[in-house]
Amino acid sequence: MKKYSNYIEIILLNSLLFTFDIIFKYYGYVLSYPNPYCILNIYISIRHGLDMFFFSSTFSLFFYFLSLYIHYNINIFTVIFTWPVLRFPIVLLSMGFITGFFRDSYVQKINEQKTQINLLNEKIKALEKTIEKYKLLTNDLQNKLLLENKGVSLFVDRLKEIEFNNPEDIFNEAVELIYDFVSAITVSIYTLSKNNFLRLKVRKGPQILPNSFPIEKSKIISMANDLGFASVSVLYISDENVDFSMEPIMATKISQRNKTIGFVLIENMDPEKINKNTETYLKLLSDWLSNLLYVSIELEKQTITTDIEKFKAVFEKIDERFKRFKIPYSLIEASITKDFDISKIKKYIRETDFVFYNPLQNKLSILLTSCNSQGLNRVLNKIKTERKLNILEAYTKE
């Protein structure tokens, strides 16, 4: 578009000079010093270069000779071959060519320098990315060296801060420890129920996996259940079709007395941090937690209690976990008849849920851990079939 405007500019300026020439009878400006056509074309040569100069000079010379023809008519040949007339084309072409040549050389040099500057800027950006990458690798290496030299002692110091008599603190602190030690993006702990169903206990970081799913849905977790540890790297050399949306980066089994309690999962982490050190520390942390989490699970199996203080303590921890990790939970308040068999409530809830029974008021408080509004509705639909039980209140925090 800019090039077309240059052509229009040249045609208009030459036409304007020709118009003045014809009106005021300047005879092609033969006797004018300097010749306006010459000034115009030197300007064009300086501003636009040789290409535009040759285009403009062609117009100028055409108008120049046309003016002479209009004024001298049949006597044109007696004038055209004289030195005063021929001097203008020679001077015009010589000066314009020299000016345009040096101008184009200068512009070409500038363009070459701009190209070099752009190439250097690209190299600088590439170097900055490389430097940033090495900074990350250096920081990662420093973290690894710290873990290799002081990892166990640091971990033991953190373990001392955990309240061993409080199951919920064990789970919460375990996730915090693993998250910090391996610099993961998302860490979670799942417990394993009797029907081989995984249920989320606690998570830190953006959610990747569902809150509950059967263990056979994940090849990595199934492999960790057999071998104790598994990593996503084994799936890339497998010929089987894999649903990676159901696969964590790493998984270690938490077990006690040859019984699987649950799994510590690295759901997501930066690829450059997936290495042997991460695997070693994940195994180490899981081993340390096995005994603690086993006690936690055993305590949770006492799902029905008449101890209000114990139930309040559990509720506070579940609510604290919601505030820290956004793990949803639900609460159901219900009244029952005196002849209602309390143990029947177990068939409607999971092993990880809690029930407080108030025998004086014949009321139940049912705490559904890791349960959103959809899960609450499913439980309510089942409980409503009990004629001796009446729902007073139910809500979810999610």
N, C-alpha and C positions, 0 to 999 in steps of 0.2 A: 504493500500500500504506500509505503514511504517512497519507493522508487518511482511509482507513477506520479506522485506529487512533484518529484524532482523534474520529470519530463514536462509536466504542465507548467512549472515555474520557468523553465528554460524557454519554452515556446512563447509564453506570455511576455517575458522580458524582451526577447528578440523582436516579437511583433510590435511591442510598444516603441522600441527604438526605430523600427522601420516606419511606423505611423508618423512619428515626429519628423523623420527624414523626408517623407513624401509631402507632409503638410508644409513644412518650412523650407523645403528644397535645399537640403544639405548635400545632395549629390553623393549619398553613401558615406557621408562624413569624411570624404577624401582629404579635405583640407583641415580637418579637426585634429588637434594634437593635445592629449592623446585621443585616439579614435574610441568612441563609446562602445563599439562592438568589441574592441580589444580589451578594454577595462572589464566589460561583462564576462568575457571568456576566461580571462585570468582569474577573476573571482570564482567562476564555475570550476575551473581547474583546481584551485586551492581548496574549495569547499567539497567538491564531489569526486575529484580525480580525473584520470585520463578518459575513461569511458564516457562520462557526461560531457567532458570538454569536446571530444570529437563530435558528439551529437550536437552540441550547441554551436560549435564553430561551423558545422555544415549549414545550419540554419542562418548563421550570421553572414557567411559568404554568399549564400543564396540571395538573401535580402540585399546585401551589398551590391552584387552585380545586377539584381533586378532593379534597384534604384537607379543605377547608371543607365540601364536600358530604357527605363521609363523617361528619364530626363533627356537622353541623347538620341533615343530611338534608332534611326537608320545609321546615325553617325557613331554608334557604339564602338565599332572596331577601330575607329581612329583614336579612341581614348583608352580602350581596355588594355592595349599592349604598351602603354607608357609606364615609365618607372613610378610616378606618384600613385598610379592605380594598383600596380602589381606589388608595390612595397607593402601594402596593408596585409594581404594574405600571407606573405612570407613572414612578416613580423608576428602576426597573430599566431600562426602555426608553430613558429619557433619558440616564442615565449610561453605559449600555452602548454606545448609539449614538455619543455624543460620544467616548468612549474608543476605540472601534473605528475611528471616522473618522480621528482623529489618528494612530492606530497604522498604519492602511493607507496614509495619506499619507506617513508616515515610511518604511515599508517600500518603497513605490513609489519614493520618492526614492533609497533605498539601491540598489534594483534598477537604476534608471536610471544611477546612478553606477557600478555594477558593469558595466553594459553599455558605458558610455563607457570604463571602464578596459580591458575586453576589446578594444574597438575600438582603443584606443591601443596596447595590447600587440601587436595584429596589425600596426598601422602601424609599431611599433618593429621587429618582426621583419622586416617587408618592407624597412624602411630599412636594417637590419643586412645583409640579403641584398644590397641595392643597394650598400651601402658595400663589402662583401666583393667584389662583382663589380667595382667600380671599382678596388679595391686590386689585383685580379688584372690588370685592364686597364692600370693604372698600372705594375705590375711588368713586364708584357709590353712596354709602350711603352718602359720604361727599357732592357729587354734589346735591343729593336729599335734604340734610339738608340745603345746601346753597340756593337751589331754594325755599324751604319751608319758610326760614327765610327772604331771600332778593330777591326772584324771581321776585315779582311784581315790586319792586322798580328798580331792574336791567333792567327789560324789559321796564319800563317807561323811564328810562335814555336812552336806546337805541332808543326808539321811537322818542325821541326829536331830534335825529340826522337825522331822515328821512326828506327829502324835500317833504312836503305834497302836494305841487303843481305839483309834477312830478310823474306821474303814474308808470313809469318804476322803479324808485327807490323804490317805495312802494313794488312792487313784489320782487325785488332783495333782499332788506333788510329783508323782511318777511321770505324768505327761509333761509337766514343767521341766523336770530334769532332762528327759530325753530330748525335748524340743531344744533346750539350750545346748546340750552336749554335742548333738550331731548337726546343729544349725539347720533343722528341717523347716519346711513351709507349713506342713500339716502333720500332726501326730495324733494318734488315737489309740484307745484301749478298748477292746471288745471282750466281753465274757461269752463263754460257750455254755448253752443250756443242754439239757438231757437229750433233746431231739436234734442235736448238732446244728442249732440255730445261733448265729452270732448276733449279739445285741450290744449296741454302743454303750459304753460306760462313761467315757469322757473323751473329749476331743479338743485340741488346740490348733487353730488355723482354719482356713476355708474348707468347707466340706467337699469331699470327693466321692466317698463311698456312701451307700445308704446307711441309715441308722440301724437297720436289722436286715439280715439276709442269711440263707442257708450256706453252710461252709463250702459245699460243693460248687457254688457259683464262682468261687475264686480258686484258680489253679495254684497261685502263690501261697495262699493261706492253707490250702489242702496239703501242699508240699511241706510247708512249715510244720503242719500238724504231724507229718510223718518223720521229718528230718530234724525238726527243731528250729530251722532257719531256712528262708528262701528269699531270693531276690528276683526282680523283674528281668534281669539279664538272661535268665534261663529261658524266658518265653521267646526271645528274639531268635534263638537257635532251634526252636520247636517248630515242627511241621503242622501242629494242631491249630485250628482256628481259635483265636483268643479274643475275648471281649475285654479290652483294656480299661473300659470304664468301671469294671468290677475288680481291677487288680491294683493293689498298693505297690509302692516302690520296693519295700522290704517288709518282712514279717518275721517275728520271733515268737515262739510258743512260750507261754507261762504255764508251768506244770508243777505238780507236787505229787509224789508217790505214784508216778506213772499215770497220773490223771491230768488231762488238759483242762486248765482253768479258763484260759483265754489267750489273747494274742496282743502283742504290742505292734502297731502298724505305723510305718512311715508312709503316709498316703501320698505326699508330694514333697519334693526337694529339688534344689538346683542340680542338674546333671553332673557338673564338675565336682560336686561333693559326694557323689556316689562312689565309694571306694572301699578298700579292705578295712581301713580304720573305722569307717562308719559301721560296717558289719560287726567288727570286733567289739566296739563299744555298745552297740545295740544288744548284742548277746550278753555282754557283761551286765548291763543295766537290767535286762530281763531276768537274768539269774538272781541278781540281788533282790528283785521285786517278787520273785516267785513265792517265797515264804510269806511275805507280808500280804500279798494279794490272796493267797490261799486262806489265810485267817479272815481276810475281809469277806471272801465269798461264804465261808462257813458261818460267819456272823449274820450275813444277809439271809441265809436259809431260814433263820428264825423270823419268818415274815410276819407272824401274828404275835403281837405283844400287848400286854395290859399295862406296861410301864410307860406312862405319859411322858416322863422326862426323856426316856430313850427315844421315843417317837419324835419328840420335839427336836432333839439333837440331830437325828437323821434328817428331819425336814429342813432344818436350818442349813445343813450341809448340801442338801439337794438344791435348795434355793440359792445358796452361795455359788454352787457350780453353774447354775443357770446364768447368774450375773457375770461370772468370769468367762464361761465358755459357750454360753447361749445353748446349752443342752436343755430341751423342753421337758416339762413334767406336768402331770395332771393330778388333781385331788378330787376325791369323791367323798361326800359326807352322806351317810345313810343311817336310817333307824331300822331295827330288827325286832321281831317278836321274841319272847322269852324262850320259846322252844326251837329257835333257829340254831342249826348246827354250824358253829363258827368255822369249822374246818372245811365246809363246803365252798367257802369263798376262794380257796386256793385254786379251784379248777377254773376260775375266771381271771386269775392274775398270773404273772410270771414270777420266777424265783427271785428276780431283782426288785420286785415291788414290796411295799411295806403296808401292814394293816395294824391300826390301833383299835383295840376293843375296850369300850367303857361299859363294864357289866352293870354299873349302877343306873346308867341312863339307857342301856341297850342301844348303843350307837357305835357305828364303825367309821373310821377315817381311813380311806384307802389311798395310799400315795403311789402313783404310777410313775416310776422313773423312766427317763428317756422316752417320753410319750407325748406326741402332739395331739391336736384336736381330733384328727381322724382316728388315732388309736383310742382316744377317750371315747369316741362315739361307738366304736366296736365293743369296748368293754361294757359300756352302758346298755347297749342292746342285749348283751348276754345276761347281765345282772338283772335286768327288768323281768326276766322270765321267772325269777324267784318271788313267789307271792308273799313270803314272809319278810321281804326286804323292801324298804321304801327309800327312794333317792330323795335326799333333802337339798343337796347342792352339788354342783360339779363344775369345774373350770380348768382351763389349761393356761400355762405360761409358756409362750413360744416366741 
